[in-house]
Amino acid sequence: MGARYRRILFHTVLGYLILLLLAAVFLTPFYWMASTAFKSTEQTFALPPVWFPRPPHPENFAQVFREVPFARFLLNSFVLVFWTTIGHLFSSLLVGYGFARMRFPGRSILFFLLLSTLIIPYQITLIPRFILFSKLGWVNTYLPLIIPAFMGNPFLIFLVRQYMLSIPLEFDEAAIIDGASRLQILLYVILPLCKPVMVLVIVFTFVWTWNDFLGPLIYLNDPAKFPVSLGLYFFRGERETSWNLLMAASLVAMLPPLVVFFLAQRKLIGGIRSVEIRG
């Protein structure tokens, strides 16, 4: 019994040491970014590298907002995230409900066609979409970045549909007996039970939209409309890059997604676990 206990203890300690080592490896770039954000220009390029800035320079963060309209970039990103999240929630819940709870001819074929669009690379549709949006006069507006969210995202529709399949159909049948319409069933029966997958949609949309660089780069020309993903490139000069200011701005830009993730962590993990592969 003593030997077995020592063996279990050894394996446990060894496992934790390996996890700590891997965590240190993955966190080293983040620490380097955070430490560089508090360095002076001389400390940034010092050899050997300065791991602990002495003295720290927290004024770099204030300098970020003085050098460029960084607060405006953050506000633009929040505007895009808000409307894109509304669009994805609206489209994924509505379409996912139709595929999960309604019976109609060709449902499986339509769902297969929807999922097949996931294998189409984004770059293939980039030029046709740009031509379409330019003819509509939407270039240099947020519409090309927001309106597609209301048209549905196949991956998010798949997640919502799979989650809704786990809800017993007896709830729908009881509501129909009480005289509820399909829209009322969705609003008052299904949606209150879909909070975990709704959190999943919100977090995915927040991270995708906040980190999106290619879309704003193609459709936006006015710097006053740039989101934070494009605003970071204002710190990259043609001859010299202010790395300490760039790292400070990157650290600020990382905080909203991190806060959203930690606030939604419990429901996020529960939503992922609850999504099952069903036919």
SERO-4910 file (N, C-alpha, C, O; in steps of 0.05 Angstrom, whole numbers):
BEGIN
 pado doro    nc1    nc2    nc3   cac1   cac2   cac3    cc1    cc2    cc3    oc1    oc2    oc3
  Met    A     17    -24      0      0      0      0     17     25      0     11     45    -14
  Gly    A     39     24     15     57     47     17     71     52    -10     73     75    -19
  Ala    A     80     31    -24     93     34    -50     73     44    -70     80     61    -87
  Arg    A     48     35    -70     28     44    -89     22     74    -84     19     89   -103
  Tyr    A     21     82    -58     15    110    -52     38    128    -62     34    149    -73
  Arg    A     63    119    -58     86    134    -67     87    136    -97     94    157   -108
  Arg    A     79    115   -111     78    115   -140     57    135   -151     62    150   -170
  Ile    A     34    135   -138     13    154   -146     22    183   -140     17    201   -157
  Leu    A     34    187   -117     44    214   -110     65    223   -130     65    246   -138
  Phe    A     83    205   -138    104    212   -157     92    220   -184    100    240   -195
  His    A     74    204   -193     61    211   -219     45    237   -218     45    253   -237
  Thr    A     33    242   -195     18    267   -192     36    291   -192     31    311   -206
  Val    A     58    289   -176     78    311   -175     91    315   -202     95    338   -211
  Leu    A     97    293   -216    109    295   -242     90    308   -262     99    325   -279
  Gly    A     65    301   -261     45    313   -279     43    343   -274     42    359   -294
  Tyr    A     42    352   -249     40    380   -243     66    395   -252     64    418   -262
  Leu    A     89    383   -249    114    396   -258    114    399   -288    123    420   -298
  Ile    A    104    379   -303    103    381   -332     84    403   -340     90    419   -358
  Leu    A     61    405   -326     41    426   -332     53    453   -327     48    472   -342
  Leu    A     67    456   -304     79    482   -297    100    490   -318    103    513   -325
  Leu    A    116    470   -328    136    476   -348    123    485   -374    132    504   -386
  Leu    A    102    471   -382     88    478   -407     75    506   -404     76    522   -423
  Ala    A     64    511   -380     52    537   -376     72    559   -377     67    581   -388
  Ala    A     96    554   -366    118    574   -368    126    579   -396    131    602   -404
  Val    A    128    558   -412    135    561   -440    115    578   -456    122    596   -471
  Phe    A     89    572   -451     68    587   -466     65    615   -456     56    633   -471
  Leu    A     71    620   -430     67    647   -419     91    665   -423     89    689   -419
  Thr    A    114    654   -431    138    670   -435    133    692   -456    141    715   -450
  Pro    A    122    687   -480    117    710   -498     98    731   -487    102    755   -491
  Phe    A     78    722   -472     60    742   -460     74    759   -439     70    783   -438
  Tyr    A     91    746   -423    107    761   -404    126    781   -417    129    804   -408
  Trp    A    138    772   -439    157    790   -454    141    814   -465    151    837   -464
  Met    A    117    810   -475    101    832   -485     94    851   -462     96    875   -465
  Ala    A     85    839   -439     77    856   -416    101    872   -405     98    895   -398
  Ser    A    124    859   -403    148    873   -393    157    894   -412    166    916   -403
  Thr    A    156    889   -438    165    909   -458    147    933   -457    155    955   -462
  Ala    A    121    929   -450    103    952   -448    111    972   -426    103    995   -427
  Phe    A    127    963   -407    136    981   -385    165    989   -389    176   1001   -370
  Lys    A    177    984   -411    205    991   -416    208   1018   -430    190   1027   -443
  Ser    A    232   1029   -427    239   1052   -443    250   1042   -470    254   1018   -473
  Thr    A    254   1060   -489    265   1052   -515    292   1039   -512    298   1020   -526
  Glu    A    309   1050   -494    336   1038   -490    334   1010   -479    349    993   -487
  Gln    A    316   1006   -460    313    979   -448    302    959   -468    308    935   -466
  Thr    A    286    968   -486    273    950   -506    295    937   -523    292    914   -530
  Phe    A    315    952   -531    336    942   -549    362    935   -535    382    931   -547
  Ala    A    361    934   -508    385    928   -493    394    900   -497    378    881   -499
  Leu    A    420    896   -497    433    869   -497    453    868   -475    471    885   -473
  Pro    A    451    848   -457    431    826   -457    403    837   -451    400    859   -441
  Pro    A    382    821   -458    355    830   -455    348    838   -426    357    825   -407
  Val    A    332    858   -423    322    867   -396    296    852   -391    276    858   -403
  Trp    A    296    834   -371    272    818   -365    254    833   -345    230    830   -346
  Phe    A    266    849   -328    251    864   -308    257    894   -311    279    903   -303
  Pro    A    239    909   -323    245    938   -328    249    953   -302    232    953   -284
  Arg    A    272    966   -300    279    983   -277    290   1009   -286    311   1011   -299
  Pro    A    275   1031   -281    249   1032   -268    227   1026   -289    232   1030   -313
  Pro    A    203   1017   -281    182   1013   -301    171   1040   -311    174   1061   -297
  His    A    160   1040   -334    150   1064   -347    120   1061   -353    113   1056   -376
  Pro    A    103   1064   -333     74   1062   -338     63   1085   -356     41   1083   -366
  Glu    A     80   1106   -359     71   1128   -376     69   1120   -406     58   1134   -422
  Asn    A     80   1096   -412     77   1086   -440     48   1083   -448     40   1088   -471
  Phe    A     31   1075   -429      3   1071   -435    -11   1098   -440    -28   1099   -458
  Ala    A     -4   1118   -425    -15   1145   -431     -5   1155   -458    -19   1168   -473
  Gln    A     21   1149   -465     32   1157   -490     18   1144   -514     15   1156   -535
  Val    A      8   1119   -509     -7   1105   -531    -31   1121   -539    -37   1124   -563
  Phe    A    -46   1132   -520    -70   1147   -526    -64   1176   -536    -81   1189   -548
  Arg    A    -39   1185   -531    -31   1211   -541    -21   1209   -570    -25   1228   -586
  Glu    A     -7   1188   -576      5   1185   -602    -16   1181   -624    -14   1194   -645
  Val    A    -36   1165   -619    -57   1159   -639    -84   1160   -624    -85   1158   -600
  Pro    A   -106   1163   -639   -133   1162   -627   -141   1134   -619   -160   1122   -630
  Phe    A   -126   1122   -600   -130   1094   -593   -157   1090   -579   -169   1069   -583
  Ala    A   -167   1109   -564   -193   1107   -552   -215   1105   -574   -234   1090   -571
  Arg    A   -211   1119   -596   -230   1117   -618   -229   1090   -630   -250   1079   -638
  Phe    A   -205   1078   -633   -203   1051   -645   -217   1031   -627   -230   1013   -637
  Leu    A   -214   1034   -601   -227   1015   -582   -258   1018   -585   -272    998   -585
  Leu    A   -267   1043   -586   -296   1047   -589   -307   1035   -615   -328   1023   -615
  Asn    A   -292   1038   -637   -300   1027   -663   -302    996   -661   -320    984   -672
  Ser    A   -282    984   -647   -283    955   -644   -307    946   -628   -320    926   -635
  Phe    A   -314    961   -607   -338    954   -591   -363    957   -607   -382    941   -604
  Val    A   -364    977   -624   -388    980   -641   -391    957   -660   -413    946   -663
  Leu    A   -369    949   -673   -369    926   -691   -377    900   -676   -393    884   -686
  Val    A   -365    896   -653   -371    872   -637   -401    871   -629   -413    850   -630
  Phe    A   -412    894   -621   -439    895   -612   -458    887   -635   -475    869   -631
  Trp    A   -456    899   -658   -475    894   -680   -470    866   -692   -489    853   -700
  Thr    A   -445    858   -693   -439    831   -704   -450    810   -685   -460    789   -694
  Thr    A   -448    814   -659   -459    795   -640   -489    793   -642   -501    772   -642
  Ile    A   -503    816   -645   -532    817   -649   -539    801   -674   -558    785   -674
  Gly    A   -524    805   -696   -529    791   -721   -526    762   -719   -542    746   -729
  His    A   -504    753   -706   -499    724   -704   -519    711   -685   -528    688   -691
  Leu    A   -527    724   -664   -547    712   -646   -574    710   -661   -587    689   -659
  Phe    A   -582    731   -675   -607    730   -690   -608    708   -711   -626    692   -712
  Ser    A   -587    707   -727   -587    688   -750   -583    659   -740   -596    641   -750
  Ser    A   -564    655   -722   -558    627   -714   -581    615   -698   -587    592   -701
  Leu    A   -593    631   -680   -616    620   -665   -640    615   -682   -653    595   -679
  Leu    A   -645    632   -701   -669    629   -718   -665    605   -737   -683    588   -740
  Val    A   -642    604   -751   -637    583   -770   -633    556   -755   -643    536   -764
  Gly    A   -618    557   -733   -613    533   -718   -639    521   -707   -642    497   -706
  Tyr    A   -658    538   -699   -684    529   -690   -699    515   -713   -712    494   -709
  Gly    A   -698    526   -737   -711    514   -760   -701    487   -766   -716    468   -771
  Phe    A   -674    484   -765   -662    458   -771   -666    437   -749   -667    413   -754
  Ala    A   -668    447   -724   -669    428   -702   -697    420   -694   -701    397   -686
  Arg    A   -717    438   -697   -743    432   -686   -765    429   -706   -787    420   -700
  Met    A   -760    438   -731   -781    437   -751   -776    414   -771   -753    409   -778
  Arg    A   -797    402   -780   -795    380   -800   -805    389   -827   -829    397   -829
  Phe    A   -789    389   -847   -797    397   -874   -781    382   -894   -758    374   -888
  Pro    A   -791    378   -919   -777    363   -939   -750    376   -947   -749    401   -950
  Gly    A   -729    360   -949   -703    370   -957   -687    383   -935   -667    396   -940
  Arg    A   -697    379   -910   -682    391   -887   -654    382   -885   -635    398   -882
  Ser    A   -650    356   -887   -623    344   -885   -605    354   -907   -581    359   -903
  Ile    A   -616    356   -932   -600    365   -955   -591    394   -951   -568    401   -956
  Leu    A   -610    410   -942   -604    439   -938   -583    442   -916   -565    459   -918
  Phe    A   -585    425   -895   -565    427   -873   -538    418   -883   -517    429   -875
  Phe    A   -537    397   -900   -512    388   -911   -500    410   -929   -475    414   -928
  Leu    A   -516    423   -945   -506    445   -961   -495    468   -945   -475    480   -951
  Leu    A   -509    473   -923   -499    494   -905   -472    487   -893   -454    504   -893
  Leu    A   -469    463   -884   -443    455   -872   -421    453   -894   -398    458   -888
  Ser    A   -429    447   -918   -409    445   -939   -396    472   -945   -373    473   -956
  Thr    A   -409    494   -938   -397    520   -943   -373    525   -924   -357    544   -928
  Leu    A   -371    509   -903   -348    512   -885   -321    505   -898   -300    515   -890
  Ile    A   -322    489   -919   -297    481   -932   -289    501   -954   -267    498   -965
  Ile    A   -305    521   -959   -298    541   -979   -280    562   -965   -288    575   -946
  Pro    A   -255    566   -975   -237    585   -962   -248    614   -965   -261    621   -985
  Tyr    A   -244    629   -944   -254    657   -944   -242    673   -967   -255    691   -978
  Gln    A   -217    667   -976   -204    682   -997   -218    679  -1024   -216    696  -1041
  Ile    A   -232    656  -1028   -245    651  -1054   -268    671  -1057   -273    680  -1080
  Thr    A   -283    676  -1037   -306    694  -1038   -299    723  -1033   -316    741  -1034
  Leu    A   -274    729  -1029   -266    756  -1021   -271    776  -1044   -283    797  -1039
  Ile    A   -261    769  -1068   -264    788  -1090   -293    792  -1098   -302    814  -1101
  Pro    A   -309    770  -1102   -337    774  -1108   -352    791  -1087   -369    807  -1094
  Arg    A   -346    786  -1062   -359    802  -1041   -351    831  -1042   -368    849  -1038
  Phe    A   -326    836  -1048   -317    864  -1049   -331    878  -1073   -339    901  -1071
  Ile    A   -333    864  -1096   -346    876  -1119   -375    882  -1112   -386    903  -1119
  Leu    A   -389    863  -1099   -417    867  -1091   -420    891  -1073   -437    908  -1077
  Phe    A   -403    892  -1052   -406    914  -1032   -398    941  -1044   -409    961  -1037
  Ser    A   -379    940  -1063   -372    966  -1075   -394    976  -1093   -399   1000  -1094
  Lys    A   -408    958  -1107   -431    966  -1124   -454    976  -1107   -470    993  -1116
  Leu    A   -456    966  -1083   -477    975  -1065   -469   1001  -1051   -486   1013  -1037
  Gly    A   -444   1009  -1054   -435   1034  -1041   -429   1031  -1012   -431   1050   -996
  Trp    A   -422   1006  -1004   -417   1001   -975   -388   1002   -968   -381   1000   -944
  Val    A   -370   1006   -987   -342   1008   -980   -337   1032   -963   -349   1053   -968
  Asn    A   -319   1030   -944   -312   1051   -925   -335   1056   -905   -338   1077   -894
  Thr    A   -352   1035   -902   -372   1035   -881   -370   1009   -865   -355    991   -873
  Tyr    A   -385   1007   -843   -385    983   -827   -404    962   -838   -404    939   -828
  Leu    A   -420    968   -858   -440    950   -867   -428    923   -878   -439    902   -872
  Pro    A   -406    923   -893   -395    897   -902   -385    880   -880   -383    856   -883
  Leu    A   -380    892   -856   -370    876   -833   -393    868   -815   -389    849   -799
  Ile    A   -416    881   -817   -438    875   -799   -461    859   -812   -471    840   -801
  Ile    A   -469    867   -836   -492    854   -850   -488    824   -854   -507    809   -850
  Pro    A   -463    814   -862   -461    785   -865   -467    769   -840   -474    746   -841
  Ala    A   -464    782   -816   -470    768   -791   -500    761   -790   -507    741   -778
  Phe    A   -517    779   -801   -545    774   -801   -554    753   -821   -576    743   -820
  Met    A   -535    745   -839   -541    725   -859   -535    697   -849   -542    677   -862
  Gly    A   -521    695   -826   -516    669   -814   -487    659   -818   -475    664   -839
  Asn    A   -477    647   -797   -450    634   -798   -454    604   -795   -466    595   -775
  Pro    A   -445    588   -815   -450    559   -814   -441    546   -789   -455    528   -778
  Phe    A   -418    554   -778   -407    541   -754   -425    546   -730   -431    528   -715
  Leu    A   -433    571   -727   -450    578   -704   -478    566   -707   -489    558   -687
  Ile    A   -488    565   -731   -514    552   -735   -512    522   -728   -530    511   -716
  Phe    A   -490    510   -735   -486    482   -728   -486    478   -698   -498    459   -688
  Leu    A   -471    495   -683   -470    493   -654   -498    496   -642   -506    481   -625
  Val    A   -513    516   -651   -540    521   -640   -558    498   -647   -574    489   -630
  Arg    A   -557    488   -671   -574    466   -679   -569    441   -662   -587    428   -653
  Gln    A   -543    435   -658   -536    411   -643   -546    414   -614   -555    395   -601
  Tyr    A   -544    438   -603   -553    442   -575   -583    440   -573   -593    427   -555
  Met    A   -597    451   -592   -626    450   -591   -637    422   -595   -658    415   -585
  Leu    A   -622    405   -609   -630    377   -611   -630    362   -585   -644    342   -581
  Ser    A   -615    372   -566   -614    359   -539   -637    367   -522   -641    355   -500
  Ile    A   -653    386   -530   -677    394   -515   -700    376   -523   -706    374   -547
  Pro    A   -714    364   -504   -736    345   -511   -758    359   -528   -765    381   -522
  Leu    A   -768    345   -548   -789    355   -565   -815    357   -550   -834    371   -559
  Glu    A   -818    344   -527   -842    346   -512   -848    374   -503   -872    382   -500
  Phe    A   -828    391   -500   -832    419   -493   -847    433   -515   -866    449   -510
  Asp    A   -839    428   -540   -852    441   -563   -881    431   -565   -900    447   -569
  Glu    A   -885    405   -561   -912    393   -564   -931    404   -543   -954    410   -548
  Ala    A   -921    408   -518   -937    419   -497   -945    448   -503   -967    456   -498
  Ala    A   -926    463   -514   -931    491   -521   -951    493   -544   -968    511   -544
  Ile    A   -949    475   -563   -968    475   -586   -996    469   -576  -1016    481   -585
  Ile    A   -999    450   -557  -1025    443   -546  -1037    467   -532  -1061    471   -532
  Asp    A  -1020    484   -520  -1029    508   -506  -1035    531   -526  -1044    552   -517
  Gly    A  -1031    526   -551  -1037    546   -571  -1014    565   -579  -1019    585   -591
  Ala    A   -990    558   -572   -967    575   -578   -959    572   -607   -961    550   -618
  Ser    A   -950    594   -619   -940    593   -647   -910    584   -646   -898    582   -625
  Arg    A   -899    580   -670   -871    572   -671   -853    594   -660   -833    588   -646
  Leu    A   -859    619   -666   -843    641   -656   -845    643   -626   -825    648   -612
  Gln    A   -869    639   -615   -872    639   -586   -857    616   -572   -846    620   -551
  Ile    A   -857    593   -585   -841    570   -574   -812    577   -573   -798    572   -554
  Leu    A   -802    590   -595   -774    597   -595   -767    618   -574   -747    615   -560
  Leu    A   -784    638   -571   -778    660   -552   -782    652   -523   -766    660   -506
  Tyr    A   -803    636   -517   -810    632   -489   -804    604   -479   -804    599   -454
  Val    A   -798    585   -497   -792    558   -488   -762    551   -494   -748    541   -476
  Ile    A   -753    555   -519   -727    546   -527   -705    565   -518   -685    556   -506
  Leu    A   -708    591   -522   -687    610   -516   -679    610   -486   -655    611   -480
  Pro    A   -698    608   -467   -689    607   -439   -672    582   -433   -657    583   -413
  Leu    A   -674    561   -449   -658    537   -444   -632    538   -460   -615    520   -457
  Cys    A   -628    559   -476   -604    560   -494   -583    579   -484   -567    588   -500
  Lys    A   -583    587   -459   -564    606   -449   -535    597   -452   -518    613   -460
  Pro    A   -528    571   -447   -500    563   -451   -491    566   -480   -469    576   -485
  Val    A   -507    558   -500   -498    560   -527   -499    589   -537   -484    597   -554
  Met    A   -516    606   -525   -516    634   -532   -491    648   -522   -479    665   -535
  Val    A   -482    640   -498   -456    650   -488   -433    641   -507   -415    657   -512
  Leu    A   -435    617   -516   -415    607   -535   -414    624   -561   -393    631   -570
  Val    A   -437    630   -571   -439    647   -595   -428    675   -590   -413    686   -606
  Ile    A   -434    686   -567   -425    713   -560   -394    714   -558   -381    732   -568
  Val    A   -383    694   -544   -354    694   -540   -339    690   -566   -320    704   -572
  Phe    A   -348    670   -582   -336    666   -608   -337    691   -626   -318    699   -638
  Thr    A   -361    703   -626   -364    727   -643   -347    750   -633   -335    764   -649
  Phe    A   -345    753   -607   -328    775   -595   -299    771   -604   -287    790   -613
  Val    A   -289    747   -600   -261    742   -607   -256    745   -636   -236    758   -645
  Trp    A   -273    734   -653   -269    736   -682   -270    765   -692   -253    773   -707
  Thr    A   -290    780   -683   -293    807   -692   -271    825   -681   -260    842   -695
  Trp    A   -264    821   -656   -243    838   -643   -216    834   -657   -201    853   -660
  Asn    A   -210    809   -665   -184    803   -677   -184    805   -707   -163    801   -720
  Asp    A   -207    810   -719   -209    811   -748   -191    834   -759   -195    857   -752
  Phe    A   -173    827   -777   -155    847   -789   -161    850   -819   -161    872   -829
  Leu    A   -165    827   -832   -168    828   -862   -193    843   -870   -192    859   -889
  Gly    A   -215    838   -857   -240    851   -865   -239    881   -863   -244    895   -883
  Pro    A   -232    892   -840   -229    922   -838   -208    933   -857   -211    955   -867
  Leu    A   -186    918   -861   -165    928   -879   -176    931   -907   -168    950   -921
  Ile    A   -193    913   -916   -203    914   -944   -225    935   -947   -225    950   -967
  Tyr    A   -244    937   -928   -268    953   -932   -266    981   -921   -282    998   -928
  Leu    A   -247    987   -903   -246   1013   -890   -222   1028   -900   -200   1018   -901
  Asn    A   -227   1054   -907   -206   1071   -917   -201   1095   -898   -179   1106   -897
  Asp    A   -221   1102   -883   -219   1125   -865   -207   1117   -838   -218   1100   -825
  Pro    A   -183   1128   -830   -171   1120   -805   -189   1124   -781   -186   1111   -760
  Ala    A   -208   1143   -782   -226   1149   -760   -245   1125   -755   -257   1124   -734
  Lys    A   -248   1107   -775   -266   1084   -772   -251   1059   -766   -263   1037   -764
  Phe    A   -224   1060   -763   -209   1035   -759   -215   1023   -732   -218   1038   -712
  Pro    A   -217    997   -730   -219    983   -704   -191    980   -693   -171    989   -705
  Val    A   -189    969   -669   -164    967   -655   -144    949   -670   -120    953   -668
  Ser    A   -154    929   -685   -135    911   -699   -119    926   -720    -96    919   -725
  Leu    A   -131    946   -733   -117    963   -752   -102    985   -738    -81    994   -747
  Gly    A   -113    995   -715   -100   1017   -701    -73   1010   -690    -56   1028   -687
  Leu    A    -68    985   -684    -42    977   -674    -20    982   -694      3    987   -686
  Tyr    A    -26    982   -720     -6    986   -740      3   1015   -743     22   1021   -758
  Phe    A    -10   1033   -729     -1   1060   -729     26   1063   -714     40   1083   -717
  Phe    A     33   1044   -697     58   1045   -682     81   1033   -698    104   1033   -688
  Arg    A     75   1022   -721     97   1012   -738    105   1033   -758     91   1038   -778
  Gly    A    127   1046   -753    137   1066   -771    151   1054   -796    157   1031   -797
  Glu    A    155   1072   -816    169   1062   -840    198   1055   -834    209   1036   -846
  Arg    A    211   1069   -816    239   1064   -810    243   1052   -783    261   1035   -779
  Glu    A    226   1059   -764    230   1050   -737    203   1045   -724    184   1060   -727
  Thr    A    202   1024   -708    177   1016   -694    181   1022   -665    201   1014   -653
  Ser    A    161   1035   -653    161   1040   -624    151   1015   -610    127   1012   -604
  Trp    A    169    996   -605    161    970   -595    149    971   -568    130    957   -561
  Asn    A    159    989   -551    148    991   -524    119   1002   -525    102    993   -510
  Leu    A    114   1021   -542     86   1032   -545     68   1011   -559     45   1008   -552
  Leu    A     79    997   -579     64    976   -592     56    954   -573     33    944   -574
  Met    A     74    946   -555     67    925   -535     48    936   -515     30    921   -506
  Ala    A     50    961   -507     30    972   -489      3    973   -501    -17    967   -488
  Ala    A      1    981   -526    -25    982   -540    -36    954   -544    -60    950   -541
  Ser    A    -18    934   -550    -27    907   -553    -38    896   -526    -58    881   -526
  Leu    A    -25    903   -504    -35    894   -478    -62    906   -472    -79    891   -461
  Val    A    -66    931   -478    -93    943   -475   -114    929   -492   -136    924   -484
  Ala    A   -106    923   -517   -124    910   -536   -131    882   -528   -153    872   -535
  Met    A   -114    869   -513   -119    841   -504   -139    840   -481   -151    819   -476
  Leu    A   -141    861   -465   -157    860   -441   -187    854   -445   -197    837   -431
  Pro    A   -201    867   -464   -229    861   -467   -235    832   -474   -253    820   -461
  Pro    A   -221    819   -493   -227    790   -497   -221    773   -473   -235    754   -467
  Leu    A   -200    780   -458   -193    764   -434   -215    767   -413   -223    748   -400
  Val    A   -225    791   -409   -246    796   -390   -271    781   -398   -284    768   -381
  Val    A   -278    782   -423   -302    768   -433   -300    738   -428   -319    725   -420
  Phe    A   -276    727   -434   -272    699   -431   -274    690   -402   -287    670   -396
  Phe    A   -261    705   -384   -262    697   -356   -289    701   -343   -297    685   -326
  Leu    A   -304    721   -352   -331    725   -342   -350    703   -351   -369    695   -337
  Ala    A   -345    693   -376   -363    673   -388   -352    645   -387   -362    626   -399
  Gln    A   -330    641   -372   -315    616   -373   -333    592   -364   -332    571   -378
  Arg    A   -348    595   -343   -364    572   -333   -385    564   -353   -388    540   -359
  Lys    A   -400    584   -363   -421    577   -382   -409    569   -409   -421    553   -424
  Leu    A   -385    580   -416   -372    573   -441   -365    543   -441   -370    529   -461
  Ile    A   -352    534   -420   -345    505   -418   -370    488   -418   -370    467   -430
  Gly    A   -390    496   -403   -415    481   -403   -428    479   -430   -440    459   -437
  Gly    A   -427    502   -445   -439    502   -472   -424    483   -490   -437    470   -507
  Ile    A   -398    483   -489   -382    465   -506   -388    436   -500   -391    419   -518
  Arg    A   -390    429   -474   -396    402   -466   -423    393   -475   -428    369   -481
  Ser    A   -442    411   -475   -470    404   -481   -475    400   -511   -496    390   -518
  Val    A   -457    409   -528   -461    407   -557   -452    378   -565   -429    372   -563
  Glu    A   -471    362   -574   -466    335   -582   -470    332   -612   -485    347   -624
  Ile    A   -457    313   -623   -460    307   -652   -485    289   -655   -485    266   -647
  Arg    A   -505    301   -667   -531    287   -671   -538    289   -700   -532    308   -714
  Gly    A   -552    269   -709   -561    269   -737   -587    284   -741   -597    286   -764
***
